[in-house]
Amino acid sequence: MRLGPFTALLIVGSVGLAPAPAGADDVWTNVHPGIDHLHRIDGSQIVHAVVVDMSRPEMWLRATRDGERGQTATAFAQSVGAAVAINGDFYLDGYQPRGLAIGAGEVWAGSVDLVDHCFFACTLERRCTFDTWGTVAWTDPEWRNAVGANGDPLVENGLAIIRAEAFYDSDRHPRSAVGMSQDQRTLILAVVQGRRADSAGMTFNETAELMAGLGAWNALMLDGGGSSALVIDGGRVSDLPTGSGERVVANHLAVMRTDPIDARCAGIENQRACVDATVLQTCEGGNYSEGDCGFFGATCEEIDGHGVCVDPRCTRGPSGHFCLDGTVIAGCTRGAYGEGDCGAFGTTCEDTGGDAFCVDPRCTRGGMGKVCISATVLASCDRGAYAEGDCAAYGAACEDTGEDAFCVDPRCAAGGNGAFCADADLLVACDRGAYAEARCSDQGKACAADAAACVDPACLEGGERTWCDGPVAWRCQGGLVEREDCTARAETCLDGSCRSAEDGEDAGPEAPSSDAGPDVPGADGGLEGCDCRIAGPLGTPDRAAALAALVALAGMLVRARP
């Protein structure tokens, strides 16, 4: 069989019976509460689609397990009691799906996502994922069901994907597809009949337009041609290509409904919860079951209101990571334990005591360090992932302190950290190379060059005074301003000078400093206490926005290279 595109249909929003295109004859039939069947005849095209309200508590999904492979869609639907079923992924010898396959929580042996293949996967809570082409996704242990799909999506973010090549614009075949609305409340399964006198089939582009017309937000193509089949209540409703029988395929996707709902699942119809420290209850579409985590030596814990069995090897909790040795990392995702070999990628495992990650060998200052590799290039590591950024692209230089590194704005004349007076009024502060400034005159003050602070003009005119600003002692004398951080001497500031605790036992209350102290960009040259604003094209009078802009500027300077 050829691994090409085959039809998919999706509908967006709450279940709405989409209007028929001009000239089309649409017949809608309510199959069950929340399940509607569309039979459309449009010239030489015949479409069967099922619209399912997945917000209803009794609805749930069921894909084929590994041990159930190699059945027709009709046989699978009848064996599991499905309300609706459709054929699934393209497949290889031995009915092995080409892409990711998960059925009822069981990942098929040898099943992984492929860079040139997509998939549709949903959790027990019916949170669904549409994989995109060109990426490889790690299998999320929360995915309960998944079927692979064609590598080219039909609809993305509500827009039909139209391609010019003949393969997409000329070839007509039977098509099968799966999709959901933007709010993920509505599921659409569809089959376009083809290779028949009464129905030629659709091109890839026609199918994409069909899906977008039905309100699709995202849609993927399943296997098609002779594999296409849609089954409702155990009976196939779509006709097969002329001269063909229903094909045995690798896997399938089914819509299940429970009637009545188990009373123990009231309010948690599609959810897991801990009954006690070891017993996990599962409600799926209102079907109740229990599992003993303790049988596997695990405990039952709730994460974000959902119960999970937590492997006893998850010593840092259900989502923690740690190093087993210098190259092997162990990690847990919602209680599921796994190990990985950092050494296979030439990296080492770094453990911070609360987290762990594989570290690129170029991260010479550890998994979270930064270093200048030239006068303008900054190398940065984030949880071991290495990236480089060109400070010069923003007119900046790279400054390395020996323990840290950052891009420095060229206006930071005093270096990447520190404050200085640009003139008698303008106070400049740089924090890890990010530039900010304040006009001292806005507070009725002047800029004291020796203190790099906005101070009372009287200090600059020879006035004498002392005061405390938190742990910092300030003194104006002879036109000079002096400051001393008392914490550096393990002392406190009292009456404008640093004193030990014994010296201050009989001292009176500290003089108020709210109107006496200077406005300084932080005791260490930072930005606290300063009515700062960014200068130049990023200018804004809002201090909070200015600080946010500084952080953003610093972040912009690190860009990963291909």
C-alpha positions in Angstrom: 0.0 0.0 0.0 1.2 3.6 -0.6 1.8 5.7 2.4 0.1 8.9 1.2 -2.6 11.3 2.4 -6.1 10.0 3.2 -9.1 11.9 4.4 -9.8 13.5 7.8 -12.7 15.5 9.1 -12.9 17.7 12.1 -15.5 20.0 13.6 -14.9 22.9 15.9 -16.9 24.2 18.9 -19.9 22.6 20.5 -21.7 20.0 18.4 -23.3 21.9 15.6 -24.7 20.4 12.5 -22.8 22.2 9.8 -24.7 23.6 6.9 -24.4 21.6 3.6 -22.3 23.1 0.8 -24.3 24.5 -2.2 -25.8 21.6 -4.1 -25.0 19.0 -1.5 -27.7 16.7 0.1 -27.1 16.3 3.8 -29.0 13.8 6.0 -28.3 14.0 9.8 -29.3 11.1 12.1 -29.1 11.1 15.9 -27.6 7.7 16.7 -27.3 8.2 20.5 -27.5 11.2 22.8 -24.4 13.2 21.9 -23.7 11.2 18.7 -24.9 12.4 15.3 -24.3 10.7 11.9 -23.9 12.8 8.7 -24.6 11.2 5.3 -23.7 13.7 2.6 -24.1 13.3 -1.2 -22.3 16.0 -3.1 -22.2 15.3 -6.8 -19.7 12.4 -7.2 -18.7 12.5 -3.6 -20.3 10.5 -0.7 -19.2 11.4 2.9 -20.0 9.7 6.2 -19.1 11.6 9.3 -19.9 11.1 13.0 -20.0 14.1 15.4 -19.5 13.2 19.0 -20.1 15.5 22.0 -17.1 14.4 24.1 -18.1 16.7 27.0 -20.8 14.2 27.9 -19.7 12.1 30.9 -20.6 8.8 29.4 -18.3 9.2 26.4 -14.8 7.7 26.2 -12.3 6.6 23.6 -10.7 3.2 23.0 -8.0 2.4 20.6 -6.7 -1.1 19.7 -4.4 -2.9 22.1 -1.2 -4.6 20.8 -2.8 -8.0 21.3 -5.9 -7.0 19.3 -4.1 -6.1 16.1 -5.2 -7.4 12.7 -9.0 -7.0 12.6 -11.4 -5.3 10.4 -13.0 -2.1 11.8 -16.3 -4.0 12.1 -14.8 -6.9 14.0 -13.0 -4.6 16.4 -16.1 -2.5 17.0 -18.2 -5.6 17.7 -15.6 -7.1 20.0 -15.3 -4.0 22.3 -19.0 -2.9 22.0 -18.1 0.4 20.4 -20.8 3.0 19.5 -18.5 4.2 16.6 -15.3 2.9 15.2 -12.9 3.9 12.4 -9.8 2.4 10.9 -6.5 3.7 12.2 -2.9 4.1 11.1 -0.9 3.1 8.1 0.9 -0.2 8.8 3.8 -2.4 8.1 4.3 -6.1 7.9 2.8 -8.0 10.8 0.1 -5.3 11.2 2.6 -3.0 13.0 1.3 0.6 12.9 3.8 2.9 11.3 3.5 5.6 14.0 2.7 5.8 17.7 0.1 3.3 18.9 -1.5 3.2 22.4 -4.6 1.2 23.3 -6.3 1.4 26.7 -3.2 2.6 28.3 -0.9 0.0 26.7 1.9 1.3 24.4 2.5 -1.1 21.5 5.8 -2.9 21.4 8.3 -1.0 19.2 5.8 1.9 18.9 7.3 5.4 18.8 6.6 8.8 17.1 8.4 9.4 13.8 9.6 12.7 12.5 7.7 12.3 9.3 4.5 10.9 10.8 1.8 12.5 13.1 -0.5 11.0 15.7 -3.7 11.8 17.6 -3.5 11.0 21.4 -5.8 11.5 24.3 -5.6 11.1 28.1 -8.2 9.5 30.3 -9.6 13.0 31.0 -10.0 13.4 27.2 -7.3 16.0 26.8 -6.1 15.4 23.3 -2.9 16.1 21.3 -2.5 16.5 17.6 1.1 15.8 16.8 2.9 18.0 14.2 5.1 17.0 11.3 8.9 17.4 11.7 9.0 16.7 15.5 9.5 13.6 17.6 7.4 13.5 20.7 8.3 11.5 23.8 5.4 9.2 24.8 3.5 10.8 27.6 2.5 8.2 30.2 -0.8 10.1 30.6 -1.8 9.3 27.0 -4.3 6.4 27.2 -5.1 6.0 23.5 -3.2 7.0 20.4 -3.4 6.3 16.7 -0.8 7.4 14.1 -1.7 9.5 11.1 -0.3 10.9 7.9 2.7 13.2 8.2 0.8 16.1 6.6 -2.0 17.6 8.6 -5.3 18.5 7.0 -6.2 21.4 9.2 -4.2 23.5 11.6 -5.6 26.2 13.9 -8.8 26.3 11.9 -7.1 26.7 8.5 -7.1 24.1 5.7 -3.6 23.2 4.5 -3.6 23.4 0.7 -0.6 22.1 -1.2 0.2 22.5 -4.9 1.7 19.1 -5.7 -0.3 16.7 -7.8 -0.2 14.1 -5.0 -2.3 16.5 -2.9 -4.3 18.3 -5.6 -5.1 15.6 -8.2 -5.2 12.1 -6.7 -8.7 11.0 -5.5 -9.1 8.1 -3.1 -11.2 6.9 -0.2 -10.2 8.9 2.8 -10.5 8.5 6.6 -9.8 11.2 9.2 -10.0 12.2 12.9 -10.3 15.7 14.4 -11.5 17.9 17.2 -12.9 21.3 17.8 -10.8 24.1 19.3 -12.4 23.6 22.7 -11.9 19.8 22.4 -15.5 19.2 23.3 -16.4 17.8 19.8 -14.8 14.8 18.1 -15.3 14.1 14.3 -14.6 10.8 12.6 -15.2 10.7 8.9 -14.8 8.5 5.8 -15.1 9.7 2.2 -16.1 6.8 -0.1 -14.0 6.4 -3.3 -13.0 4.2 -6.2 -16.7 3.6 -7.0 -19.0 4.7 -9.8 -21.1 6.8 -7.3 -18.2 8.3 -5.4 -14.7 9.0 -6.8 -13.1 9.9 -3.5 -11.4 13.2 -2.6 -8.0 14.7 -3.1 -6.0 15.7 0.0 -6.8 19.4 -0.6 -10.5 18.7 -1.1 -10.6 16.8 2.2 -8.8 19.7 4.0 -11.3 22.1 2.6 -14.2 19.8 3.6 -12.8 19.6 7.2 -12.3 23.4 7.5 -15.9 23.9 6.1 -17.2 21.7 8.9 -15.4 23.9 11.4 -12.3 21.8 12.0 -9.6 23.4 14.2 -7.2 20.5 13.8 -7.5 17.5 11.6 -5.2 14.5 10.7 -5.4 12.0 7.9 -5.7 8.3 8.8 -5.0 5.3 6.6 -7.3 5.4 3.5 -7.9 3.6 0.2 -9.2 0.1 0.8 -8.6 0.5 4.6 -11.2 3.2 5.0 -14.2 2.1 7.1 -16.7 3.7 9.4 -18.8 1.5 11.8 -21.8 2.6 13.8 -23.3 0.2 16.5 -21.5 -2.8 15.0 -22.5 -2.2 11.4 -20.4 -0.6 8.6 -22.1 2.5 7.1 -19.4 3.4 4.5 -19.3 1.5 1.2 -16.0 -0.1 0.1 -14.2 0.4 -3.2 -15.8 -1.6 -6.0 -14.8 -5.3 -5.9 -13.2 -5.1 -2.4 -14.0 -6.7 0.9 -13.5 -5.0 4.2 -9.8 -4.9 4.9 -8.0 -6.3 8.0 -6.0 -3.4 9.4 -3.5 -2.8 12.2 -5.5 -0.7 14.6 -8.6 1.4 15.1 -10.1 4.2 17.1 -13.5 3.7 18.8 -16.0 5.9 20.6 -17.5 4.1 23.6 -20.4 5.1 25.8 -21.5 3.8 29.2 -25.2 3.5 30.1 -25.8 3.5 33.0 -22.9 5.3 34.7 -21.6 3.5 37.8 -22.8 5.5 40.9 -19.2 5.4 42.3 -18.1 7.5 39.3 -20.6 10.3 39.9 -18.8 13.6 39.2 -15.5 11.9 38.3 -16.7 9.9 35.2 -13.4 10.3 33.4 -10.8 10.5 36.1 -8.5 8.6 38.5 -8.5 9.1 42.3 -6.8 7.5 45.3 -9.1 5.4 47.5 -6.3 5.1 50.1 -2.5 5.1 50.2 -2.2 2.2 47.8 -5.5 1.7 45.9 -6.2 3.7 42.8 -9.8 3.9 41.4 -10.3 4.6 37.7 -13.5 5.9 36.1 -13.6 5.9 32.3 -16.8 7.0 30.8 -18.5 6.1 34.1 -17.0 2.6 34.2 -15.5 1.9 37.6 -12.4 -0.2 38.3 -9.8 -0.4 41.1 -6.1 -1.2 41.0 -3.7 -1.9 43.8 -0.6 0.2 43.4 0.8 -1.6 46.4 0.9 -4.9 44.5 3.8 -3.3 42.6 5.4 -1.8 45.7 4.0 1.6 44.6 1.9 4.2 46.5 -1.1 6.1 45.3 -0.7 9.9 45.2 -2.8 12.7 43.7 -1.3 15.2 41.4 -3.4 18.2 40.4 -6.5 16.4 41.6 -5.7 13.2 39.7 -4.6 9.9 41.2 -1.4 8.1 40.0 0.6 5.1 41.2 4.1 6.3 42.1 7.0 4.0 41.6 9.0 3.5 44.9 12.2 4.5 42.9 10.7 8.0 42.5 12.6 9.3 45.6 12.1 12.9 44.6 8.4 12.6 44.1 6.2 11.7 41.2 7.8 14.2 38.8 11.4 14.4 40.1 14.8 13.7 38.5 18.1 12.6 39.9 21.5 11.2 38.9 22.2 7.5 39.4 25.9 8.1 38.5 28.0 10.4 36.5 26.1 9.7 33.2 22.8 8.0 34.0 19.8 10.1 34.9 16.6 8.7 36.5 13.3 10.5 36.1 9.7 10.2 37.0 6.7 11.6 35.1 3.5 11.5 37.0 4.8 8.5 39.0 6.2 6.5 36.1 9.9 5.8 36.5 12.5 5.8 33.7 16.2 6.0 33.1 18.3 7.6 30.4 22.0 7.5 29.5 23.4 11.0 29.2 26.7 9.5 28.1 25.0 8.2 24.9 24.9 11.9 23.8 28.4 12.7 25.1 26.9 14.5 28.2 27.2 14.0 31.9 24.5 14.0 34.6 24.4 16.9 37.0 22.4 16.8 40.3 21.6 20.0 42.0 20.1 18.3 45.1 16.6 19.2 44.0 16.7 18.4 40.3 19.0 16.7 37.7 19.6 17.0 34.0 22.1 15.9 31.3 24.7 18.6 30.8 26.3 19.5 27.5 30.1 19.2 27.8 30.4 22.8 26.6 28.6 24.0 29.8 32.0 24.6 31.6 30.2 26.3 34.5 27.7 23.7 35.1 24.2 23.1 33.8 22.9 26.5 34.7 26.1 28.6 34.1 27.0 31.3 31.6 30.5 32.2 30.2 31.9 34.6 27.6 33.6 32.7 24.8 34.7 35.9 23.1 34.4 39.6 23.6 30.9 39.6 22.2 29.6 36.0 22.3 27.8 34.7 25.4 27.4 31.0 26.0 24.5 30.0 28.2 23.3 26.7 29.7 19.7 26.1 30.9 19.3 22.8 32.7 22.2 21.5 30.7 21.1 22.7 27.3 23.8 24.8 25.6 23.1 27.9 23.5 25.1 30.9 22.2 24.1 34.5 21.7 25.8 37.4 20.0 25.8 40.4 22.3 27.2 42.5 19.5 23.9 42.1 17.6 22.5 44.5 20.2 25.6 46.7 20.4 26.6 45.1 23.6 29.8 43.4 24.8 30.2 40.2 26.9 31.5 40.6 30.5 32.7 37.7 32.5 33.1 37.9 36.3 34.8 34.6 36.6 31.6 33.1 38.1 29.0 34.5 35.8 28.7 36.2 32.4 26.3 38.5 30.7 25.9 41.0 27.8 26.6 44.6 28.9 24.8 47.6 27.4 27.5 50.0 26.0 26.0 52.8 28.2 27.1 50.9 31.3 30.3 52.9 31.7 30.9 51.5 35.2 30.7 47.9 34.0 27.9 45.3 34.0 27.1 45.8 37.7 27.1 49.2 39.4 25.7 52.7 39.5 27.2 56.1 38.6 26.1 59.7 38.0 26.1 60.6 34.3 25.7 64.2 35.3 24.4 66.2 38.3 20.9 65.0 37.7 21.0 61.6 35.9 21.6 58.5 37.9 22.5 55.3 35.9 22.3 51.8 37.3 23.4 48.6 35.5 22.3 45.2 36.8 24.0 42.2 35.1 24.6 44.4 32.0 21.0 45.7 31.8 20.8 49.6 31.7 18.4 51.8 33.6 18.3 55.4 34.6 16.5 57.9 36.9 16.3 61.7 37.1 17.1 62.7 40.7 15.4 66.0 40.1 12.1 64.1 39.8 12.4 63.6 43.6 13.8 67.0 44.3 17.3 65.6 44.7 20.7 65.7 43.1 23.1 63.0 42.0 26.1 62.5 44.3 29.0 61.1 42.2 30.9 59.7 45.2 27.9 57.7 46.4 26.3 57.1 43.0 22.9 58.0 44.6 20.2 60.6 44.5 20.7 62.6 47.7 19.3 65.8 49.4 21.0 68.8 47.6 22.0 70.0 51.1 24.6 67.2 51.3 26.3 68.5 48.2 26.3 72.0 49.6 28.4 71.0 52.6 25.7 70.1 55.0 26.3 67.4 57.6 23.9 64.7 58.6 23.8 61.0 59.3 20.9 58.5 58.9 20.1 54.8 58.5 18.5 53.3 55.4 17.8 49.7 56.6 21.2 48.1 57.3 23.1 50.9 55.5 24.6 53.9 57.3 24.8 57.2 55.5 26.8 60.3 56.2 27.0 63.7 54.5 30.1 65.7 55.5 32.0 68.4 53.7 30.0 67.9 50.5 30.8 64.2 50.4 28.4 61.3 50.8 29.6 58.1 52.5 27.7 54.9 52.9 28.5 51.7 54.8 26.7 48.4 54.7 26.6 47.3 58.4 25.8 43.7 57.5 29.4 43.4 56.2 30.5 43.8 59.8 27.7 41.7 61.3 26.4 44.9 62.8 23.2 47.0 62.6 22.7 50.6 61.7 21.7 52.8 64.7 21.6 56.6 64.6 23.4 56.8 61.3 26.4 54.5 62.2 27.1 50.8 62.4 27.0 49.3 65.9 27.2 45.9 67.5 24.2 44.6 69.3 25.8 45.4 72.6 26.4 49.0 71.6 22.8 49.4 70.7 21.2 47.8 73.7 20.6 51.2 75.4 20.2 53.2 72.3 17.0 55.1 71.7 14.8 54.4 68.7 16.3 54.7 65.3 15.6 58.0 63.6 13.1 57.9 60.8 14.7 57.7 57.4 11.8 57.9 55.1 12.5 61.6 54.2 16.3 61.6 55.0 17.9 58.9 53.0 18.9 59.1 49.3 17.2 57.2 46.5 19.8 54.7 45.6 19.6 52.0 42.9 20.0 49.3 45.6 22.7 48.8 48.3 24.8 46.9 45.8 24.2 48.9 42.7 20.9 47.2 41.9 17.6 48.8 41.1 15.6 48.5 44.4 14.3 51.8 45.7 14.9 53.6 42.5 12.2 55.3 40.3 14.0 53.9 37.3 13.0 53.9 33.7 14.6 52.5 30.6 16.3 55.0 28.3 16.2 55.1 24.6 13.8 53.1 22.3 12.6 51.0 25.3 11.7 54.1 27.3 8.7 53.9 29.6 7.8 55.9 32.8 6.4 52.8 34.4 9.0 51.2 36.7 7.5 47.8 36.8 7.4 47.7 33.0 10.9 49.0 32.9 12.3 46.2 35.1 10.4 43.7 33.1 11.9 45.2 29.9 15.3 44.8 31.4 14.8 41.2 32.1 13.4 40.7 28.6 16.4 42.5 27.1 18.8 40.2 29.0 16.9 37.1 27.8 16.9 38.3 24.2 20.6 38.3 24.1 20.8 34.5 24.3 19.6 32.8 21.1 20.2 29.2 20.3 22.2 28.5 17.2 21.1 25.8 14.9 
